[in-house]
Amino acid sequence: MSFRTFQAYLDNTRLINLQLPIIYDAKDLSFTLETDDQVIPLTIQTCKSSTEHCLYSLTLEEDIDLEQHYLVYDQDRNKTVLAFRHIVQEPIFDQTFDYDQDDLGATYSSKATSFAFWAPISEQVLIKLKKDGKETVWPLLRQEKGVWKTTIPGDWERASYTYLHKVNGQWLEVHDPYALSSEANSGASFIIDPKKLLNTTGVKRAKTQLSPTKAVIYEMSVRDFSSQKDAGFKEPSTFRALTESPKLGKRKIGMQHLLDLGITHIQLMPVYDFGSVDEKHPEQVYNWGYDPVQYNVPEGSFASDPEDPYARILELQETIAAYHEADMSLIMDVVYNHVYDADSFAFEKIVPGYFYRLNEQKQRTDGTFCGNDVASERAMVRRFIKHSVKQWVNLYGFDGFRFDLMGILDIQTMNELAEELKESYPNVYLYGEGWKMATGLDSELLAHQYNAAELTDYGFFSDNFRDTIKETILNKQRLTGFEWTSSMANILTANVGLETASHFQSPQQAINYTECHDNATVFDYFKMEDPNISPKERLASARLALHLVLLAQGVPFLHSGQEFFRHKDLLDNSYNIPDTINRLDWQSLLNYEEDVDFIRELISFRKEHPLLSLESREEILEACQVEWLNDSLVRYQISQQDEQMTILINFGSKDQTYQNELGQEVFLSYPAISSDKAIAPLADNYVIPAKQVLVLK
């Protein structure tokens, strides 16, 4: 007999790949697959050698039983565990282990707590509970579809727990990916009493429910919103601070500022548990939080006590409820396209290799540029995403979702999710980044903007609008050499096909923006692109960009502080830059009160003029006309029944004169604006100042 070591991997139901150190290779090797009562011969198909290893491809005559666990022996009775490897990415794996019940995680009552843990390739599962300084270990029993279950008598409220399981021959400890709360920094999961949470009888939504084109979305970060030290927030950088309205000068800022502006929907940057900030010492590190660790747990650095099982949940629930009471809706920024640390992520520790896409070389794809792409098309990943999103709607009361890098996710998952969400909340808002990105799935199956016709419930950030507006303002004249999706006529009318083909199917699919958390702020952009730009022109350029967001067809999207010219010291990417750069500078608001007041009036003007927010492609094609009158002046007209509006946009650096052939009056010319009364006498012609808009009706 000869001693040797080797590793064996199950890659499909009839293929085992075995890796043997070359020093142990020998002629006439043979291998068998065995259980306690079975011996199955394996046929060597190929043997490939490298400098260090021999790779044997072994086949079976019949499909392997995926419910069993096996050892691989050589002829000298050396053995190794048969590890589940690429088999977990095969369709047969989902067919065998797709679990459609909704009981995964912990289900609490004061008399007993039940646990259900999907771990289909584990040999053994235990649960370790800690309460009042005492530790208890309890076994789980394997049941159908690879789910392990147990019920433990007693009152386990506030107990922490982790699962211990043996997978591919190794014992691993992992928190519960379905848990609602955890210790600080993604530690052990907590058992909580759902009766102590809000919304146990349903969510009370904002009184005003709007169709998407009637919304005005405002993106902000929990931390940035209140981190400025001299702004007067009592609990800075927390969920609770989102409901504060400190007084600065003669103005109320914070939540009251949003109400005064007329914002209808707040989009919160990541509030799930992310891994890039120490929850016990958040002041030491800044990060936006696009680093998911626990998808179903609120971020502890925003809570008053990250170690308390209820604090992070209740404080987020209370914040959302306060916004609903104030008649504003909340949209959650979610990141289901990648995880923070692929190797330590819970699903990877439970079923290694299942949660991510692989390329032809069996390496993780990296379309996200974050080291991993979530395989949303796999059955239990799809179910997990849907479960997670629906929970944020029904338990917390979120009214919509912004999907980060949505083009990585698959169409089927997104459409199933939309249908299921609408069953509980028909007016849910859904949109995302529709960039077309290379990942391990065919492009026609992915939820990017070029598949918008198959994703009619979703909106897409319009990079065509963003780039065309900013670049035209920068160049002071009409652009050349662009694609049809970036023509001025198309981007001002939600890209539904006013010129040539339609990019989007309806105006609700066009999320119009010129600034968001990503990239430089608009105010910084113009300085970065033109270092010699004058302060006056820089302000005028940023001002025009924002005004056009609120005058175009589609869904207007504002970045927090954009209304008072937010800047980040000319940095293009501030995702991990300190609070001194990222904090919302409320003091700056006092320097631009005229602009803030104008934006408030412009938002009101949009709301009072339905012509600016037409709700169908057909309406836009019938009502809108856009033409360049010269290289720097655009006329954008909207006519419906007996209403007519003319919007004149001067992108140039010189004043322009417009012949008033229709006999219309001026209702908007910065800084003056009125919804119902002309702001200037009727005239045969009007002057449009450089880099400004005139609205006639």
Secondary structure per residue as TSV (DSSP state, phi and psi in degrees):
chain	resnum	aa	ss	phi	psi
A	1	M	-	360.0	143.5
A	2	S	-	-120.1	138.1
A	3	F	-	-82.4	137.5
A	4	R	-	-155.4	155.0
A	5	T	-	-117.0	151.6
A	6	F	-	-162.4	164.8
A	7	Q	E	-122.4	143.7
A	8	A	E	-127.7	137.5
A	9	Y	E	-129.6	131.8
A	10	L	E	-86.4	115.3
A	11	D	E	-109.5	-24.2
A	12	N	E	-153.6	-177.7
A	13	T	T	-66.8	-14.0
A	14	R	T	-129.6	16.0
A	15	L	E	-131.7	125.5
A	16	I	E	-121.2	127.3
A	17	N	E	-103.5	127.6
A	18	L	E	-118.8	129.6
A	19	Q	E	-109.2	121.5
A	20	L	E	-124.0	124.7
A	21	P	E	-54.0	136.3
A	22	I	G	-62.6	-23.6
A	23	I	G	-68.6	-17.3
A	24	Y	G	-100.3	-0.9
A	25	D	-	-69.2	149.9
A	26	A	-	-156.2	163.7
A	27	K	T	-73.7	153.0
A	28	D	T	59.9	35.5
A	29	L	-	-70.1	150.3
A	30	S	-	-143.4	155.1
A	31	F	E	-137.2	149.1
A	32	T	E	-131.7	155.9
A	33	L	E	-109.1	128.7
A	34	E	E	-138.2	147.7
A	35	T	-	-122.3	-171.7
A	36	D	S	-61.8	-29.5
A	37	D	S	-127.1	15.6
A	38	Q	-	-137.1	142.3
A	39	V	E	-130.5	115.7
A	40	I	E	-116.2	120.9
A	41	P	E	-69.6	145.4
A	42	L	E	-115.3	137.1
A	43	T	E	-99.7	126.4
A	44	I	E	-77.8	117.5
A	45	Q	E	-93.1	-44.7
A	46	T	E	-145.0	160.2
A	47	C	E	-141.5	118.1
A	48	K	E	-116.5	136.9
A	49	S	E	-112.9	144.2
A	50	S	-	-122.3	-170.2
A	51	T	S	-68.6	-23.9
A	52	E	S	-117.2	-26.3
A	53	H	E	-136.0	159.1
A	54	C	E	-111.5	132.9
A	55	L	E	-109.4	113.4
A	56	Y	E	-98.7	132.0
A	57	S	E	-100.6	118.5
A	58	L	E	-115.9	140.4
A	59	T	E	-123.8	156.5
A	60	L	-	-110.3	156.4
A	61	E	S	-80.5	-26.0
A	62	E	S	-128.9	159.9
A	63	D	-	-61.9	138.5
A	64	I	-	-73.6	151.2
A	65	D	-	-84.4	111.4
A	66	L	T	-71.7	-12.4
A	67	E	T	-82.1	-12.4
A	68	Q	S	-95.8	162.8
A	69	H	-	-118.6	141.1
A	70	Y	-	-130.1	157.9
A	71	L	E	-115.8	145.3
A	72	V	E	-106.4	126.6
A	73	Y	E	-112.5	147.6
A	74	D	E	-97.2	-178.9
A	75	Q	T	-69.2	-13.9
A	76	D	T	-99.1	12.6
A	77	R	-	67.7	20.6
A	78	N	-	-73.2	146.5
A	79	K	E	-142.0	161.5
A	80	T	E	-151.0	156.5
A	81	V	E	-70.1	137.3
A	82	L	E	-79.0	109.2
A	83	A	E	-87.1	138.9
A	84	F	E	-76.5	119.2
A	85	R	-	-120.2	-105.0
A	86	H	G	-72.9	-9.1
A	87	I	G	-59.2	-29.2
A	88	V	G	-70.4	-13.7
A	89	Q	G	-97.7	-1.1
A	90	E	S	-83.4	149.0
A	91	P	H	-55.6	-33.3
A	92	I	H	-62.7	-28.3
A	93	F	H	-66.4	-46.1
A	94	D	H	-64.8	-39.7
A	95	Q	H	-61.6	-33.2
A	96	T	H	-82.1	-37.0
A	97	F	H	-120.5	11.0
A	98	D	-	-66.9	115.9
A	99	Y	-	-109.0	117.7
A	100	D	-	-102.3	8.9
A	101	Q	-	-86.2	161.1
A	102	D	S	-110.5	36.8
A	103	D	-	-113.5	11.8
A	104	L	-	-67.0	142.7
A	105	G	E	104.6	-158.6
A	106	A	E	-103.9	135.1
A	107	T	E	-118.0	111.5
A	108	Y	E	-95.4	142.7
A	109	S	-	-143.6	164.0
A	110	S	S	-68.2	-16.6
A	111	K	S	-96.8	-27.4
A	112	A	E	-166.7	156.5
A	113	T	E	-123.9	131.3
A	114	S	E	-101.8	146.6
A	115	F	E	-128.2	139.6
A	116	A	E	-134.1	127.4
A	117	F	E	-134.2	114.5
A	118	W	E	-81.2	108.0
A	119	A	-	-147.2	71.8
A	120	P	T	-69.3	-17.7
A	121	I	T	-108.1	8.9
A	122	S	E	-81.3	144.6
A	123	E	E	-86.6	-30.2
A	124	Q	E	-154.4	144.2
A	125	V	E	-136.0	132.8
A	126	L	E	-124.6	159.0
A	127	I	E	-121.2	134.3
A	128	K	E	-111.3	117.9
A	129	L	E	-112.4	144.0
A	130	K	E	-129.5	128.9
A	131	K	E	-152.0	133.4
A	132	D	T	53.8	37.6
A	133	G	T	79.9	0.5
A	134	K	E	-108.8	142.3
A	135	E	E	-112.4	135.6
A	136	T	E	-127.8	135.8
A	137	V	E	-117.4	132.3
A	138	W	E	-136.0	137.1
A	139	P	E	-81.1	150.5
A	140	L	-	-108.7	150.9
A	141	L	E	-107.6	137.8
A	142	R	E	-73.7	133.9
A	143	Q	-	-128.1	-156.9
A	144	E	G	-67.0	153.0
A	145	K	G	59.5	27.9
A	146	G	G	74.3	18.7
A	147	V	E	-96.9	133.1
A	148	W	E	-105.2	136.0
A	149	K	E	-136.7	155.4
A	150	T	E	-161.9	159.8
A	151	T	E	-126.9	126.0
A	152	I	E	-111.2	119.5
A	153	P	E	-68.8	154.7
A	154	G	S	110.5	171.3
A	155	D	-	-95.9	108.0
A	156	W	-	-107.0	17.8
A	157	E	T	-56.7	136.9
A	158	R	T	72.9	1.3
A	159	A	-	-70.7	146.5
A	160	S	E	-96.2	154.0
A	161	Y	E	-153.2	152.8
A	162	T	E	-137.4	160.4
A	163	Y	E	-97.5	140.2
A	164	L	E	-114.2	124.0
A	165	H	E	-143.7	151.5
A	166	K	E	-101.0	115.2
A	167	V	E	-132.1	130.9
A	168	N	T	50.6	37.8
A	169	G	T	84.4	0.2
A	170	Q	E	-119.2	144.0
A	171	W	E	-88.0	127.5
A	172	L	E	-128.1	150.4
A	173	E	E	-114.5	137.6
A	174	V	E	-150.3	145.0
A	175	H	-	-76.6	171.9
A	176	D	-	-87.3	115.8
A	177	P	T	-66.7	-13.2
A	178	Y	T	-98.7	1.7
A	179	A	-	-67.7	154.4
A	180	L	S	-94.8	-18.0
A	181	S	-	-150.1	160.4
A	182	S	B	-153.9	169.5
A	183	E	S	-64.0	167.0
A	184	A	T	-58.0	149.1
A	185	N	T	57.6	45.2
A	186	S	T	60.3	38.7
A	187	G	-	-80.3	-149.7
A	188	A	S	-59.9	150.3
A	189	S	E	-76.2	156.9
A	190	F	E	-111.5	145.8
A	191	I	-	-92.7	126.8
A	192	I	-	-127.5	159.7
A	193	D	-	-93.1	110.1
A	194	P	G	-62.2	-19.9
A	195	K	G	-69.3	-17.1
A	196	K	G	-88.7	-0.6
A	197	L	S	-92.9	166.2
A	198	L	S	-78.5	171.4
A	199	N	-	64.7	22.9
A	200	T	T	-67.5	-21.9
A	201	T	T	-109.2	13.7
A	202	G	-	116.9	157.5
A	203	V	-	-88.4	135.0
A	204	K	-	-92.8	109.1
A	205	R	-	-81.1	170.7
A	206	A	-	-58.4	144.2
A	207	K	S	-61.4	-42.2
A	208	T	-	-89.5	117.7
A	209	Q	-	-110.5	119.8
A	210	L	-	-114.4	151.6
A	211	S	-	-73.3	155.7
A	212	P	G	-55.0	-39.4
A	213	T	G	-70.2	-13.7
A	214	K	G	-89.7	-6.1
A	215	A	-	-81.4	157.8
A	216	V	-	-128.9	111.0
A	217	I	E	-95.9	138.6
A	218	Y	E	-130.1	114.8
A	219	E	E	-88.9	133.2
A	220	M	E	-153.1	160.3
A	221	S	-	-102.7	136.8
A	222	V	H	-54.8	-45.7
A	223	R	H	-69.9	-48.8
A	224	D	H	-61.4	-35.1
A	225	F	H	-56.4	-35.5
A	226	S	H	-132.8	16.8
A	227	S	-	-85.8	-12.7
A	228	Q	-	-65.2	122.7
A	229	K	G	-63.7	-36.1
A	230	D	G	-97.3	17.0
A	231	A	G	-85.7	-16.3
A	232	G	-	94.0	13.7
A	233	F	-	-75.6	136.1
A	234	K	S	-77.0	-35.1
A	235	E	S	-126.0	69.3
A	236	P	T	-60.4	147.2
A	237	S	T	64.7	28.4
A	238	T	S	-125.8	167.0
A	239	F	T	-56.4	-44.0
A	240	R	G	-61.1	-33.7
A	241	A	G	-65.2	-21.3
A	242	L	G	-63.0	-20.6
A	243	T	G	-100.5	1.9
A	244	E	-	-84.2	152.1
A	245	S	-	-137.3	71.8
A	246	P	-	-63.7	159.0
A	247	K	E	-99.3	130.9
A	248	L	E	-128.4	111.8
A	249	G	T	64.9	-128.2
A	250	K	T	-96.9	1.9
A	251	R	E	-107.5	148.1
A	252	K	E	-93.0	132.7
A	253	I	-	-108.6	-162.0
A	254	G	T	66.6	-138.2
A	255	M	H	-59.5	-39.1
A	256	Q	H	-63.5	-33.6
A	257	H	H	-60.7	-41.4
A	258	L	H	-65.2	-41.2
A	259	L	H	-63.9	-42.9
A	260	D	H	-63.6	-37.6
A	261	L	H	-65.3	-30.3
A	262	G	T	95.1	20.9
A	263	I	-	-63.6	137.5
A	264	T	-	-101.8	-30.4
A	265	H	E	-136.3	127.1
A	266	I	E	-98.1	125.4
A	267	Q	E	-100.7	114.8
A	268	L	E	-89.8	127.3
A	269	M	-	-62.2	169.2
A	270	P	-	-42.2	127.6
A	271	V	-	-124.0	0.8
A	272	Y	E	-75.6	171.6
A	273	D	E	-70.1	115.9
A	274	F	E	-117.4	158.3
A	275	G	S	-96.8	-3.0
A	276	S	S	-93.4	0.3
A	277	V	S	-129.1	134.5
A	278	D	-	-73.4	114.3
A	279	E	T	-65.9	-24.1
A	280	K	T	-83.7	-24.0
A	281	H	-	-138.3	62.6
A	282	P	G	-64.6	-22.6
A	283	E	G	-67.1	-16.6
A	284	Q	G	-81.5	-23.4
A	285	V	-	-140.7	137.6
A	286	Y	-	-107.5	140.8
A	287	N	-	-160.9	144.0
A	288	W	-	-60.6	-36.0
A	289	G	-	104.9	20.1
A	290	Y	-	-83.2	51.5
A	291	D	-	-138.1	68.1
A	292	P	E	-65.3	136.3
A	293	V	E	-119.4	-52.7
A	294	Q	E	-121.0	111.7
A	295	Y	E	-72.4	-19.4
A	296	N	E	-111.4	9.6
A	297	V	E	-119.3	130.3
A	298	P	E	-65.6	153.9
A	299	E	-	-67.3	126.5
A	300	G	G	-74.4	-23.4
A	301	S	G	-69.1	-14.8
A	302	F	G	-93.6	-2.7
A	303	A	S	-97.8	159.5
A	304	S	S	-68.8	-29.4
A	305	D	-	-146.6	102.1
A	306	P	T	-69.0	-12.0
A	307	E	T	-93.5	-9.1
A	308	D	S	-83.3	129.5
A	309	P	T	-61.4	-26.8
A	310	Y	T	-103.6	-23.2
A	311	A	H	-56.2	-51.7
A	312	R	H	-64.6	-33.9
A	313	I	H	-72.1	-54.4
A	314	L	H	-64.2	-38.8
A	315	E	H	-68.6	-34.7
A	316	L	H	-71.1	-43.2
A	317	Q	H	-59.0	-45.0
A	318	E	H	-64.4	-36.7
A	319	T	H	-64.8	-46.5
A	320	I	H	-62.8	-41.7
A	321	A	H	-61.6	-38.0
A	322	A	H	-65.4	-38.7
A	323	Y	H	-68.5	-39.4
A	324	H	H	-61.9	-42.5
A	325	E	H	-62.0	-32.7
A	326	A	T	-84.8	6.1
A	327	D	T	70.1	34.7
A	328	M	-	-120.3	148.1
A	329	S	E	-105.0	158.4
A	330	L	E	-119.3	132.0
A	331	I	E	-115.1	135.3
A	332	M	E	-103.3	131.3
A	333	D	E	-84.7	115.7
A	334	V	E	-119.6	149.9
A	335	V	-	-128.8	79.0
A	336	Y	-	-95.3	11.9
A	337	N	S	-92.9	-22.1
A	338	H	-	-155.7	168.2
A	339	V	-	-120.0	165.4
A	340	Y	S	-65.5	-54.3
A	341	D	-	-129.3	104.6
A	342	A	T	-60.2	-37.3
A	343	D	T	-74.5	-34.3
A	344	S	T	-96.3	-3.4
A	345	F	S	-61.5	143.9
A	346	A	H	-54.2	-48.1
A	347	F	H	-62.6	-35.4
A	348	E	H	-67.3	-31.6
A	349	K	H	-80.4	-16.8
A	350	I	H	-92.8	-52.5
A	351	V	S	-129.5	85.6
A	352	P	T	-53.8	131.1
A	353	G	T	88.4	-6.5
A	354	Y	S	-82.1	-36.1
A	355	F	S	-82.0	-12.9
A	356	Y	B	-119.9	155.8
A	357	R	-	-81.4	148.8
A	358	L	B	-122.0	152.2
A	359	N	-	-89.4	-172.9
A	360	E	T	-65.2	-22.6
A	361	Q	T	-89.3	7.9
A	362	K	S	64.1	30.7
A	363	Q	-	-106.3	153.4
A	364	R	B	-60.9	134.5
A	365	T	-	-73.1	162.2
A	366	D	-	-141.2	46.9
A	367	G	T	-64.5	-24.0
A	368	T	T	-82.3	-12.5
A	369	F	S	61.5	25.8
A	370	C	S	-120.7	11.0
A	371	G	S	91.7	-6.7
A	372	N	-	-162.9	149.9
A	373	D	-	-122.5	127.2
A	374	V	B	-69.7	132.6
A	375	A	-	-86.7	75.1
A	376	S	T	-63.2	-19.0
A	377	E	T	-77.5	-14.1
A	378	R	S	-75.3	145.1
A	379	A	H	-56.3	-50.0
A	380	M	H	-80.6	-21.2
A	381	V	H	-71.4	-45.1
A	382	R	H	-58.3	-45.6
A	383	R	H	-64.5	-38.7
A	384	F	H	-63.4	-45.8
A	385	I	H	-61.3	-46.9
A	386	K	H	-63.6	-44.3
A	387	H	H	-58.6	-45.6
A	388	S	H	-62.6	-51.0
A	389	V	H	-63.2	-43.9
A	390	K	H	-63.0	-33.4
A	391	Q	H	-66.5	-40.0
A	392	W	I	-64.6	-30.2
A	393	V	I	-74.5	-48.8
A	394	N	I	-85.6	-30.6
A	395	L	I	-90.9	-39.3
A	396	Y	I	-100.5	-28.1
A	397	G	-	96.5	14.6
A	398	F	-	-60.2	145.0
A	399	D	-	-103.8	-3.6
A	400	G	E	-176.8	176.1
A	401	F	E	-142.9	138.5
A	402	R	E	-107.3	117.2
A	403	F	E	-94.2	113.0
A	404	D	T	-64.3	136.3
A	405	L	T	41.2	54.0
A	406	M	G	-61.8	-24.6
A	407	G	G	-65.5	-9.9
A	408	I	G	-81.9	-28.3
A	409	L	S	-81.7	158.7
A	410	D	B	-91.9	152.6
A	411	I	H	-61.2	-43.6
A	412	Q	H	-60.1	-45.5
A	413	T	H	-59.8	-45.5
A	414	M	H	-66.8	-39.1
A	415	N	H	-71.5	-38.8
A	416	E	H	-62.0	-41.9
A	417	L	H	-61.1	-46.1
A	418	A	H	-59.3	-45.4
A	419	E	H	-62.8	-42.3
A	420	E	H	-72.0	-35.1
A	421	L	H	-65.2	-41.6
A	422	K	H	-65.9	-21.3
A	423	E	H	-64.9	-34.1
A	424	S	H	-98.6	-27.7
A	425	Y	-	-146.2	91.7
A	426	P	T	-59.6	-24.8
A	427	N	T	-98.5	24.3
A	428	V	-	-64.8	137.9
A	429	Y	E	-95.0	133.2
A	430	L	E	-135.0	124.3
A	431	Y	E	-159.7	169.3
A	432	G	E	-171.2	-177.1
A	433	E	-	-81.4	111.5
A	434	G	-	-95.6	33.0
A	435	W	-	-68.2	143.0
A	436	K	-	-87.8	113.1
A	437	M	-	-126.7	147.0
A	438	A	-	-78.3	119.3
A	439	T	-	-144.3	179.5
A	440	G	S	-82.1	39.5
A	441	L	S	-144.9	144.8
A	442	D	-	-58.9	142.6
A	443	S	G	-58.1	-35.8
A	444	E	G	-69.3	-9.7
A	445	L	G	-98.6	-3.0
A	446	L	B	-101.8	153.3
A	447	A	-	-89.8	56.3
A	448	H	S	-101.5	172.3
A	449	Q	G	-65.8	-22.9
A	450	Y	G	-79.2	-5.6
A	451	N	G	-109.6	26.0
A	452	A	G	-57.7	-30.9
A	453	A	G	-63.7	-23.5
A	454	E	G	-97.9	4.2
A	455	L	-	-133.4	57.4
A	456	T	T	-69.2	-15.6
A	457	D	T	-86.2	-2.8
A	458	Y	-	-115.7	142.8
A	459	G	E	-98.3	166.6
A	460	F	E	-136.6	135.3
A	461	F	E	-59.4	124.6
A	462	S	-	-87.9	93.3
A	463	D	H	-67.7	-25.0
A	464	N	H	-63.2	-45.3
A	465	F	H	-62.3	-50.7
A	466	R	H	-54.2	-52.6
A	467	D	H	-72.4	-40.4
A	468	T	H	-64.4	-45.7
A	469	I	H	-63.4	-50.3
A	470	K	H	-63.8	-44.0
A	471	E	H	-71.3	-34.8
A	472	T	H	-67.7	-42.0
A	473	I	H	-62.2	-43.2
A	474	L	H	-62.4	-42.3
A	475	N	H	-85.7	-11.7
A	476	K	T	67.9	10.8
A	477	Q	S	-161.3	172.9
A	478	R	-	-57.3	136.8
A	479	L	-	-83.5	158.6
A	480	T	-	-128.6	160.2
A	481	G	S	76.3	22.9
A	482	F	-	-101.2	164.7
A	483	E	-	-77.6	161.4
A	484	W	G	-61.4	-28.9
A	485	T	G	-66.9	-13.8
A	486	S	G	-107.7	10.9
A	487	S	-	-67.9	149.6
A	488	M	H	-59.5	-40.2
A	489	A	H	-61.4	-41.1
A	490	N	H	-74.4	-41.4
A	491	I	H	-73.7	-27.4
A	492	L	H	-76.8	-14.8
A	493	T	B	-120.7	35.9
A	494	A	T	65.9	16.7
A	495	N	T	55.0	39.1
A	496	V	S	-98.5	9.5
A	497	G	S	108.6	25.2
A	498	L	S	-60.0	-40.0
A	499	E	S	-115.5	130.7
A	500	T	S	55.6	-142.4
A	501	A	S	-80.1	166.0
A	502	S	-	-91.0	136.7
A	503	H	S	-88.9	-42.5
A	504	F	S	-111.4	158.2
A	505	Q	S	-89.0	-22.9
A	506	S	S	-153.7	159.4
A	507	P	G	-63.8	-24.7
A	508	Q	G	-67.6	-14.5
A	509	Q	G	-82.2	-12.2
A	510	A	E	-98.4	103.5
A	511	I	E	-91.0	104.8
A	512	N	E	-89.6	124.6
A	513	Y	-	-153.3	156.0
A	514	T	S	-122.8	-5.3
A	515	E	-	-153.8	140.7
A	516	C	-	-150.1	-170.6
A	517	H	S	-62.3	-32.9
A	518	D	S	-72.5	149.7
A	519	N	S	64.1	-177.3
A	520	A	-	-71.1	152.4
A	521	T	-	-65.9	160.8
A	522	V	H	-60.6	-41.9
A	523	F	H	-60.4	-40.3
A	524	D	H	-73.3	-36.6
A	525	Y	H	-53.8	-47.4
A	526	F	H	-67.2	-31.7
A	527	K	H	-73.8	-38.2
A	528	M	H	-67.9	-37.4
A	529	E	H	-78.5	-29.6
A	530	D	-	-135.5	86.1
A	531	P	T	-57.6	-21.1
A	532	N	T	-94.6	5.8
A	533	I	-	-62.0	140.5
A	534	S	-	-75.9	153.9
A	535	P	H	-55.8	-38.6
A	536	K	H	-64.9	-45.2
A	537	E	H	-69.9	-34.8
A	538	R	H	-61.4	-44.8
A	539	L	H	-63.5	-45.1
A	540	A	H	-62.5	-38.5
A	541	S	H	-66.6	-47.4
A	542	A	H	-64.8	-36.7
A	543	R	H	-63.9	-47.0
A	544	L	H	-62.1	-40.7
A	545	A	H	-58.9	-42.7
A	546	L	H	-71.4	-40.0
A	547	H	H	-59.4	-39.7
A	548	L	H	-70.1	-30.5
A	549	V	H	-57.2	-39.1
A	550	L	H	-88.5	-4.0
A	551	L	H	-110.8	-9.8
A	552	A	S	-85.0	156.6
A	553	Q	B	-69.9	147.6
A	554	G	S	118.1	-155.8
A	555	V	E	-112.0	115.6
A	556	P	E	-76.8	138.0
A	557	F	E	-131.1	122.6
A	558	L	E	-114.7	146.8
A	559	H	E	-94.5	138.4
A	560	S	T	-54.8	131.5
A	561	G	T	85.7	-7.4
A	562	Q	G	-61.6	-30.5
A	563	E	G	-69.7	-17.7
A	564	F	G	-124.7	38.0
A	565	F	T	59.6	57.3
A	566	R	-	-58.2	141.3
A	567	H	-	-137.8	158.2
A	568	K	-	-131.8	43.1
A	569	D	T	54.2	38.8
A	570	L	T	64.0	26.3
A	571	L	-	-89.8	136.9
A	572	D	S	-85.9	-24.3
A	573	N	-	-144.9	110.8
A	574	S	-	-112.4	25.9
A	575	Y	T	-60.2	-27.6
A	576	N	T	-130.1	24.2
A	577	I	S	-90.6	146.2
A	578	P	-	-57.8	167.7
A	579	D	H	-57.0	-30.2
A	580	T	H	-58.4	-26.3
A	581	I	H	-96.0	-42.3
A	582	N	H	-84.0	-23.2
A	583	R	S	-59.8	148.3
A	584	L	-	-74.8	122.1
A	585	D	-	-88.6	87.7
A	586	W	H	-66.1	-28.4
A	587	Q	H	-60.4	-33.4
A	588	S	H	-64.7	-28.6
A	589	L	H	-55.8	-38.2
A	590	L	G	-65.2	-21.7
A	591	N	G	-82.7	-14.9
A	592	Y	G	-131.5	41.2
A	593	E	H	-62.8	-35.0
A	594	E	H	-63.0	-41.9
A	595	D	H	-67.5	-41.6
A	596	V	H	-61.5	-43.9
A	597	D	H	-64.0	-37.4
A	598	F	H	-65.8	-41.6
A	599	I	H	-64.2	-38.7
A	600	R	H	-57.8	-45.1
A	601	E	H	-69.6	-34.8
A	602	L	H	-68.6	-39.2
A	603	I	H	-62.7	-42.0
A	604	S	H	-63.7	-40.5
A	605	F	H	-60.1	-43.8
A	606	R	H	-61.1	-44.5
A	607	K	H	-63.6	-34.8
A	608	E	H	-85.2	-4.8
A	609	H	-	-124.9	90.9
A	610	P	G	-56.2	-19.5
A	611	L	G	-59.5	-26.0
A	612	L	G	-84.8	-6.9
A	613	S	G	-139.9	55.2
A	614	L	-	-61.9	147.2
A	615	E	-	-105.8	1.6
A	616	S	S	-142.9	157.3
A	617	R	H	-60.3	-41.6
A	618	E	H	-61.8	-43.0
A	619	E	H	-61.1	-44.0
A	620	I	H	-64.7	-44.8
A	621	L	H	-63.9	-32.1
A	622	E	H	-82.2	-32.4
A	623	A	H	-98.0	-24.0
A	624	C	E	-105.9	144.7
A	625	Q	E	-138.9	138.4
A	626	V	E	-135.3	130.0
A	627	E	E	-148.3	149.1
A	628	W	E	-84.2	121.0
A	629	L	S	-82.1	-28.4
A	630	N	S	-156.5	-168.7
A	631	D	S	-67.5	-13.4
A	632	S	S	-130.7	-1.0
A	633	L	E	-118.6	126.5
A	634	V	E	-113.6	137.6
A	635	R	E	-111.2	122.8
A	636	Y	E	-120.2	110.2
A	637	Q	E	-112.2	141.4
A	638	I	E	-130.0	122.2
A	639	S	E	-131.2	128.3
A	640	Q	E	-148.1	119.8
A	641	Q	T	55.3	-121.3
A	642	D	T	-99.6	11.5
A	643	E	E	-101.4	141.1
A	644	Q	E	-146.5	134.4
A	645	M	E	-131.4	138.8
A	646	T	E	-120.7	124.4
A	647	I	E	-112.5	119.6
A	648	L	E	-105.9	126.4
A	649	I	E	-119.5	115.9
A	650	N	E	-100.5	104.0
A	651	F	-	-83.5	-9.5
A	652	G	S	-82.9	177.6
A	653	S	S	-97.1	3.3
A	654	K	S	-125.8	153.8
A	655	D	-	-62.7	151.4
A	656	Q	E	-126.3	147.7
A	657	T	E	-108.6	136.1
A	658	Y	E	-122.2	128.9
A	659	Q	E	-79.6	121.3
A	660	N	-	-85.6	69.6
A	661	E	T	-68.8	-25.4
A	662	L	T	-90.3	-1.1
A	663	G	-	65.6	37.2
A	664	Q	-	-91.1	159.3
A	665	E	-	-107.9	160.4
A	666	V	E	-89.1	128.1
A	667	F	E	-119.1	-10.1
A	668	L	E	-148.5	122.8
A	669	S	E	-157.3	102.4
A	670	Y	T	-47.0	132.3
A	671	P	T	-95.2	12.4
A	672	A	E	-94.5	144.0
A	673	I	E	-159.8	141.0
A	674	S	-	-151.2	142.1
A	675	S	S	-85.3	-29.1
A	676	D	S	-126.3	-1.0
A	677	K	S	-140.3	130.1
A	678	A	-	-59.4	142.8
A	679	I	S	-98.3	0.0
A	680	A	S	-150.5	154.6
A	681	P	-	-62.8	149.2
A	682	L	-	-60.1	134.8
A	683	A	-	-141.9	162.3
A	684	D	S	-73.8	-26.2
A	685	N	E	-147.9	157.0
A	686	Y	E	-128.4	151.2
A	687	V	E	-100.7	127.5
A	688	I	E	-101.9	113.1
A	689	P	-	-61.9	159.9
A	690	A	T	-57.1	137.3
A	691	K	T	50.4	48.8
A	692	Q	E	-140.4	171.6
A	693	V	E	-119.2	142.9
A	694	L	E	-121.4	132.9
A	695	V	E	-116.3	123.4
A	696	L	E	-114.5	149.3
A	697	K	-	-158.6	360.0
